[in-house]
Amino acid sequence: MSHQPLRIGILGAADIARAFVKAVAPSKLVTIAAVGSRTLDKAQAFAREFDIPRAHASYDALLADPDVEAIYNPLPNSLHAPWSIKAAEAGKHVLCEKPLAVDEVEAKAMFDAARRNRVHLVEAYPYLAQRMTGEVRRLLAEGAIGKVKLIRASFGIPFSDPNNIRLKADLAGGAVMDAGSYAISFVRVMAGARPTRVSATAQYTATGVDETLLGTLEFANGVVAHVSASFATGYHRHGQIIGDKGSIETMFLNHPPIGGPAQFQIRRGPAAVSPIETRAVPEGNGFFHEAESFARMVREGAQHWTGATEGESCDIAATIAALLKSAKTGGSVTL
């Protein structure tokens, strides 16, 4: 890409923002132009840490910066929609952390704002930018495991501090909004369709958010899926796609595992004795690949974006809301 690097502003100084800025530092396609926080001191400290040219004392001031072309929004879940919409109205492209929105109504309002202001809005799932995910999708398209029948996706990571934003109900916390959004996105992308009905059961924290949620998703194309998300278990992240002629297993990681390399397995054949092939795929930091894909989309067109589409993001938001509703009511929910 021969264009100038995409100038990105960072909304807030959260830990995930630190990880993002550090990861994209080597890129020639993006540059971090500014950061905005709720206080100038906090913004300046973040800017000094990462050698960012400008620090702003508010989110609004960052959006008003004429040198910022795009925004990375890693704010708490409840703030994704309002600040992404404000960014779009300020003429900024938006890379918003997952989950994009708390429900489909919010998601559609966000995309409508982006269209009105002729900017791009996308949801950040670093694993979708990884070559491994692209290879899995290619194998499915080629029919390597036949017709997909069953998908399983699970993600658990322990959090117990009630002060953690992930455990705060007023910030749209909870296991399914956090880890679960990855599992739901994996199922939605690999199924290639929107679920038609979901059901779920959950356990809750003292702060009122789901600590563990198990869900079943049904699709019109005959696929059935199981998802789980938890803050009460040891770390685990696993995806399995099972067809009538084989299966694929992957950790669908954002970044290569410690010790690497990134691998996935494919069983070619329906029998227990069918051969299993382990494939190693060159990987890099998912934030880096995602940011460069975002930059190519802005500079050269939407076809360069490797992540979730608008339709997929809206379906993910709808599925999250439906699973939470099902867990609360005890009944299935039709989408």
C-alpha positions, -999 to +999 in steps of 0.1 A: +000+000+000+016+032-012-006+056+008+004+074+040-001+055+072-036+056+086-036+080+116-054+064+145-066+080+178-071+058+209-102+063+230-091+058+266-060+043+282-072+008+292-049-022+293-063-035+260-054-002+244-018-006+257-017-040+241-031-027+208-007+003+206+023-019+214+014-045+188+009-020+159+041+000+166+061-018+139+034-013+112+041+009+082+003+010+074-009+026+106+004+051+131-010+061+165-015+099+162-032+107+195-048+095+227-078+109+246-086+101+282-109+114+309-081+135+324-051+152+307-027+136+332-038+101+323-037+109+285-002+124+288+011+095+308-001+071+281+013+093+253+047+094+270+047+056+275+042+050+238+057+081+222+024+093+209+025+128+195-007+143+211-027+138+243-062+151+248-080+157+281-113+142+269-128+118+244-145+147+226-112+166+222-097+135+205-127+133+181-122+170+173-085+164+164-083+171+126-051+150+123-069+118+135-085+098+107-097+068+126-106+057+161-098+026+180-126+022+206-116-001+235-140+015+261-163-006+283-190-025+265-218+000+274-198+028+258-191+011+224-222+024+207-224+060+219-187+068+213-185+049+180-215+068+168-199+101+180-167+092+162-186+085+130-204+118+133-170+135+137-160+119+104-137+092+118-135+056+107-140+032+137-123+000+148-145-009+178-136-036+203-158-066+206-186-070+213-197-042+190-230-036+208-252-049+236-279-058+211-289-056+174-307-023+178-275-007+189-254-024+162-277-012+135-277+023+148-239+023+148-237+011+112-264+036+101-243+064+116-212+051+097-231+051+064-246+086+070-211+100+076-194+079+049-169+062+072-161+026+079-171+009+111-159-026+120-158-049+150-124-061+164-118-098+165-081-103+161-084-141+155-103-133+123-073-115+109-051-145+115-040-167+086-052-198+105-088-186+104-085-179+067-072-214+061-100-230+081-126-210+062-110-220+029-112-257+039-148-254+048-156-237+015-138-266-003-159-292+015-129-307+032-151-320+061-183-323+041-215-306+052-211-289+085-235-304+111-222-293+145-200-265+159-187-262+194-169-231+207-158-224+243-138-197+260-131-193+297-108-170+316-109-164+354-120-130+367-133-125+403-124-090+413-158-071+416-140-039+406-131-054+372-153-037+345-161-072+331-181-079+363-200-046+363-236-049+352-239-011+345-210-014+320-226-044+302-202-069+317-205-106+320-190-137+305-210-139+274-204-103+265-167-108+270-153-143+263-186-154+249-186-129+221-156-147+207-173-181+208-205-167+193-186-150+165-167-182+157-200-201+154-216-174+134-187-171+109-182-208+105-219-216+102-223-190+075-257-180+087-277-163+115-291-186+142-329-189+142-334-200+178-312-201+209-316-214+245-292-209+274-286-215+311-264-194+333-249-189+367-245-153+381-220-134+401-229-113+432-226-082+409-255-095+388-237-105+356-234-140+341-204-158+354-209-189+333-233-194+304-240-224+282-260-219+251-274-239+222-279-223+187-300-237+159-297-227+123-321-229+093-294-247+073-294-276+098-263-267+118-266-270+156-240-252+178-230-252+214-212-222+230-199-217+265-183-188+283-171-185+318-152-163+343-152-191+368-129-216+351-093-219+342-083-205+309-094-225+279-103-216+243-114-241+218-134-244+186-146-276+168-164-278+135-178-312+127-191-322+093-205-355+079-170-363+064-146-351+091-138-324+116-116-294+123-103-284+157-087-250+165-080-227+194-090-197+172-064-176+191-059-139+188-022-143+189+002-173+186+004-195+217+033-192+240+060-215+226+041-216+192+036-224+165-001-219+158-017-252+148-050-267+140-061-302+133-082-317+105-097-352+106-103-363+070-130-389+072-160-398+094-146-428+111-127-430+144-096-443+125-097-415+099-063-398+097-057-366+116-035-340+100-019-313+122-012-280+103+011-253+115+004-219+101+026-188+103+010-163+127+017-129+141+001-106+166-036-104+158-039-067+167-012-060+141-029-080+113-063-065+122-050-029+122-033-034+089-065-049+074-084-019+088-060+005+071-062-013+038-100-012+039-099+026+046-074+033+019-083+008-008-118-006-001-139-028+020-127-060+002-095-057+021-112-062+055-106-097+068-129-094+099-166-096+107-190-081+081-218-058+091-243-087+088-221-109+110-216-082+137-254-075+138-261-113+141-235-116+169-251-088+188-286-103+184-273-137+195-257-123+226-289-105+236-310-136+229-288-159+249-289-136+279-327-133+276-331-171+274-309-176+305-330-152+324-364-164+313-357-201+311-371-205+276-358-205+241-357-173+221-364-169+184-342-145+164 
